[in-house]
Amino acid sequence: MRGVGELFAARAALKGLRLDIQVAAEVPAWLVGDALRLTQILNNLVGNAVKFTGTGEVKVSVTRLPDEAKQEAVLQFSVRDSGIGMSETQMEHIFQPFTQADGSISRRYGGTGLGLSISQRLVRAMGGELLAQSVPGEGSCFGFTLRLAIAAHEAPAAGESLPRALPQSQSHRHGVEAGAPAAAEEDWTEDPATQLGQIAELLRQDEFVPRALLRALRASATAPARTADIDRLCDLIERTDYRAALTLIEDMR
């Protein structure tokens, strides 16, 4: 959680927003889970909250829910903002790939609309469900619940040591969606030019590049030279050399 705060503190401060991150004292200090996926989810949700909030605050909280299991903890994660909010009609589509609340949102704030779709897949892969509540003009709240095993380590003081149990990924927020559940290939267009455009847009907008999209691009290759270019593109994204990746995409299109 500390890593998430450090990542977005400067961006929130530039907008005059209060970024409040709270981890309840009853949350175990050491937990067993997929730290990379959890970091990706929180980065997506907090990043959206900061992006779509003009004034007020973004509040991130982690609490432990009552449960009889002694070796497990049920944690409730929530990201609440005082931003633009969404109507019920708009919320019906927010978890669909390449969908935002409406076209004006994309024009004003940028982005591809992929972040929430990917976050939902990651949460489901960890056994949870990403839920949302929103009121137009008042803000939104995204939350999910996860059951995690309590590690057998000696626990330091609660609250301070959670980042060590759930460390921030060392990889950049860009890059390939490591460890994420494979999306169905039919989720992506079969047109190589469009696929390259989608990848380029994801990199420019600071969002993840799903492996399923790269697999779809590789499947569309009809010549060895094209396959070699795609392999090189994947390597550049893995190494976070995004400028070179975007240049290669332009050469391939």
C-alpha positions as CSV (number, residue, x, y, z in Angstrom):
1,M,0.0,0.0,0.0
2,R,2.9,2.3,0.7
3,G,4.1,1.8,-2.9
4,V,0.7,2.7,-4.3
5,G,0.7,5.9,-2.2
6,E,4.2,6.9,-3.4
7,L,3.2,6.3,-7.0
8,F,0.2,8.6,-7.0
9,A,1.1,11.2,-4.2
10,A,2.7,13.7,-6.6
11,R,0.0,13.4,-9.2
12,A,-2.7,13.9,-6.6
13,A,-0.8,16.9,-5.0
14,L,-0.5,18.6,-8.4
15,K,-4.3,18.5,-8.7
16,G,-4.8,19.7,-5.1
17,L,-6.3,16.4,-4.1
18,R,-6.0,14.7,-0.7
19,L,-4.8,11.1,-1.1
20,D,-5.8,9.2,2.0
21,I,-4.6,5.6,2.4
22,Q,-5.7,3.6,5.5
23,V,-4.9,0.1,6.5
24,A,-6.9,-1.1,9.5
25,A,-5.0,-2.3,12.6
26,E,-6.6,-5.7,12.5
27,V,-5.2,-6.5,9.0
28,P,-2.5,-9.1,9.5
29,A,1.0,-8.0,9.0
30,W,2.0,-10.9,6.8
31,L,-0.2,-12.5,4.1
32,V,0.1,-15.0,1.3
33,G,-1.3,-13.9,-2.1
34,D,-0.5,-12.6,-5.5
35,A,1.2,-9.3,-4.8
36,L,1.7,-8.4,-8.5
37,R,-1.9,-8.8,-9.4
38,L,-3.1,-6.9,-6.3
39,T,-0.7,-4.1,-7.1
40,Q,-1.9,-3.9,-10.7
41,I,-5.6,-3.7,-9.5
42,L,-4.9,-1.0,-6.9
43,N,-2.8,1.0,-9.4
44,N,-5.6,0.9,-11.9
45,L,-8.3,1.9,-9.5
46,V,-6.3,4.6,-7.7
47,G,-5.0,5.9,-11.1
48,N,-8.6,6.2,-12.4
49,A,-9.8,7.9,-9.2
50,V,-7.0,10.6,-9.4
51,K,-7.7,11.1,-13.1
52,F,-11.4,11.6,-12.8
53,T,-11.4,13.7,-9.6
54,G,-11.0,17.5,-9.9
55,T,-11.4,18.5,-6.3
56,G,-11.7,16.8,-2.9
57,E,-10.0,13.5,-2.1
58,V,-9.3,9.9,-3.1
59,K,-9.5,7.5,-0.2
60,V,-8.0,4.0,-0.3
61,S,-8.9,1.6,2.6
62,V,-8.2,-2.0,3.6
63,T,-10.2,-3.6,6.4
64,R,-10.6,-7.1,7.7
65,L,-14.1,-8.6,7.7
66,P,-15.3,-11.0,10.4
67,D,-14.6,-14.6,9.6
68,E,-14.2,-17.8,11.6
69,A,-11.2,-19.1,9.7
70,K,-8.1,-18.8,11.9
71,Q,-5.5,-19.2,9.2
72,E,-7.1,-16.9,6.7
73,A,-8.1,-13.2,6.5
74,V,-11.0,-11.8,4.5
75,L,-9.9,-8.3,3.4
76,Q,-12.1,-5.6,1.9
77,F,-10.3,-3.2,-0.4
78,S,-12.0,0.0,-1.5
79,V,-11.1,3.1,-3.6
80,R,-13.5,6.0,-3.1
81,D,-13.3,9.4,-4.8
82,S,-15.2,12.7,-5.0
83,G,-14.9,12.8,-8.8
84,I,-17.3,13.1,-11.7
85,G,-19.3,10.0,-10.9
86,M,-21.4,7.9,-13.3
87,S,-25.0,7.2,-14.0
88,E,-26.6,3.8,-13.8
89,T,-26.6,3.6,-17.6
90,Q,-22.9,4.4,-17.8
91,M,-22.0,1.9,-15.2
92,E,-23.6,-1.0,-17.2
93,H,-20.6,-0.9,-19.6
94,I,-17.6,0.1,-17.5
95,F,-16.2,-3.4,-17.3
96,Q,-16.3,-4.0,-21.0
97,P,-13.0,-3.8,-22.9
98,F,-12.3,-0.4,-24.7
99,T,-15.3,1.1,-23.0
100,Q,-15.6,4.4,-21.0
101,A,-18.7,6.0,-19.6
102,D,-19.1,8.0,-22.8
103,G,-17.1,9.5,-25.6
104,S,-16.7,12.9,-24.0
105,I,-14.9,11.2,-21.1
106,S,-12.3,9.7,-23.5
107,R,-11.8,13.1,-25.2
108,R,-11.4,15.0,-22.0
109,Y,-9.4,12.6,-19.8
110,G,-7.8,10.3,-22.3
111,G,-7.3,6.5,-21.8
112,T,-8.6,3.5,-23.6
113,G,-11.2,2.1,-21.2
114,L,-9.2,-1.1,-20.7
115,G,-8.1,-0.6,-17.1
116,L,-11.4,-1.7,-15.4
117,S,-11.9,-4.7,-17.7
118,I,-8.4,-5.9,-16.8
119,S,-8.8,-5.2,-13.1
120,Q,-12.1,-7.2,-13.1
121,R,-10.3,-10.2,-14.6
122,L,-7.4,-9.9,-12.1
123,V,-9.8,-9.7,-9.2
124,R,-11.8,-12.7,-10.4
125,A,-8.5,-14.7,-10.9
126,M,-7.9,-14.1,-7.2
127,G,-11.4,-15.3,-6.3
128,G,-13.1,-12.0,-5.9
129,E,-15.5,-9.7,-7.8
130,L,-14.9,-6.0,-8.5
131,L,-18.0,-4.0,-7.7
132,A,-18.8,-0.3,-8.2
133,Q,-21.1,2.3,-6.8
134,S,-21.4,5.8,-8.2
135,V,-23.4,9.0,-8.1
136,P,-23.1,11.5,-10.9
137,G,-21.3,14.7,-9.7
138,E,-20.5,13.2,-6.3
139,G,-18.0,10.4,-7.0
140,S,-17.4,6.7,-7.3
141,C,-16.4,3.8,-5.1
142,F,-14.8,0.6,-6.4
143,G,-14.3,-2.3,-4.0
144,F,-13.5,-6.0,-3.9
145,T,-13.1,-8.7,-1.2
146,L,-10.3,-11.2,-1.1
147,R,-9.6,-14.2,1.1
148,L,-5.9,-14.5,1.8
149,A,-3.9,-17.0,3.9
150,I,-2.1,-15.6,6.9
151,A,1.6,-16.3,6.7
152,A,3.3,-18.2,9.4
153,H,6.0,-15.5,9.9
154,E,6.3,-13.6,13.1
155,A,4.2,-10.5,12.5
156,P,5.7,-7.0,13.1
157,A,3.4,-4.1,14.2
158,A,0.1,-4.2,12.3
159,G,-0.5,-1.5,9.8
160,E,3.1,-0.6,9.1
161,S,4.3,-3.9,7.7
162,L,1.5,-4.6,5.2
163,P,3.6,-3.3,2.3
164,R,6.1,-6.0,3.0
165,A,3.4,-8.7,2.9
166,L,1.9,-7.1,-0.3
167,P,4.9,-5.4,-1.9
168,Q,4.7,-3.1,-4.9
169,S,5.7,-4.8,-8.1
170,Q,9.2,-3.9,-9.3
171,S,8.0,-3.8,-12.9
172,H,6.6,-0.5,-14.3
173,R,2.9,0.1,-14.6
174,H,3.2,-0.3,-18.3
175,G,4.5,-3.6,-19.7
176,V,2.9,-7.0,-20.2
177,E,0.2,-8.0,-17.7
178,A,2.3,-10.6,-15.9
179,G,0.4,-13.4,-14.2
180,A,-2.9,-12.2,-15.4
181,P,-5.6,-14.6,-16.5
182,A,-5.6,-15.2,-20.3
183,A,-8.3,-13.3,-22.1
184,A,-10.2,-15.1,-24.8
185,E,-8.6,-14.5,-28.1
186,E,-12.0,-13.4,-29.6
187,D,-11.9,-10.4,-27.2
188,W,-9.4,-8.8,-29.7
189,T,-9.8,-7.8,-33.3
190,E,-8.1,-10.0,-35.9
191,D,-6.8,-7.0,-37.9
192,P,-3.0,-6.6,-37.3
193,A,-3.0,-2.9,-38.0
194,T,-5.8,-2.4,-35.4
195,Q,-4.0,-4.6,-32.9
196,L,-0.8,-2.5,-33.3
197,G,-2.8,0.6,-32.8
198,Q,-4.4,-0.8,-29.6
199,I,-1.0,-1.7,-28.2
200,A,0.4,1.7,-29.0
201,E,-2.5,3.5,-27.4
202,L,-2.2,1.4,-24.3
203,L,1.5,2.3,-24.0
204,R,0.8,6.0,-24.6
205,Q,-2.0,6.1,-22.0
206,D,0.0,4.3,-19.3
207,E,-2.1,1.2,-19.2
208,F,-1.3,-2.5,-19.3
209,V,-0.8,-4.6,-22.5
210,P,-2.7,-7.9,-22.0
211,R,-0.9,-11.0,-23.1
212,A,-4.0,-12.0,-25.0
213,L,-3.6,-9.0,-27.3
214,L,0.0,-9.9,-28.0
215,R,-1.0,-13.5,-28.7
216,A,-3.7,-12.4,-31.1
217,L,-1.1,-10.2,-32.9
218,R,1.3,-13.1,-33.1
219,A,-1.4,-15.4,-34.4
220,S,-2.0,-12.9,-37.2
221,A,1.6,-13.1,-38.4
222,T,1.9,-14.7,-41.9
223,A,5.7,-14.4,-42.4
224,P,8.7,-15.3,-40.4
225,A,9.9,-11.6,-40.5
226,R,6.6,-10.5,-39.1
227,T,6.9,-13.0,-36.3
228,A,10.4,-11.8,-35.5
229,D,9.2,-8.2,-35.3
230,I,6.4,-9.2,-32.9
231,D,8.9,-11.2,-30.7
232,R,11.1,-8.1,-30.6
233,L,8.1,-5.9,-29.7
234,C,7.2,-8.2,-26.8
235,D,10.8,-8.1,-25.6
236,L,10.8,-4.3,-25.7
237,I,7.6,-4.1,-23.7
238,E,8.9,-6.6,-21.1
239,R,12.1,-4.4,-20.8
240,T,10.0,-1.3,-20.5
241,D,11.7,0.3,-23.5
242,Y,8.4,1.9,-24.6
243,R,10.0,4.6,-26.9
244,A,11.6,1.8,-28.9
245,A,8.4,-0.2,-28.8
246,L,6.4,2.7,-30.2
247,T,9.0,3.3,-32.9
248,L,8.9,-0.4,-33.9
249,I,5.1,-0.3,-34.0
250,E,5.2,2.6,-36.4
251,D,7.6,0.7,-38.7
252,M,5.4,-2.4,-38.6
253,R,2.1,-0.6,-39.5
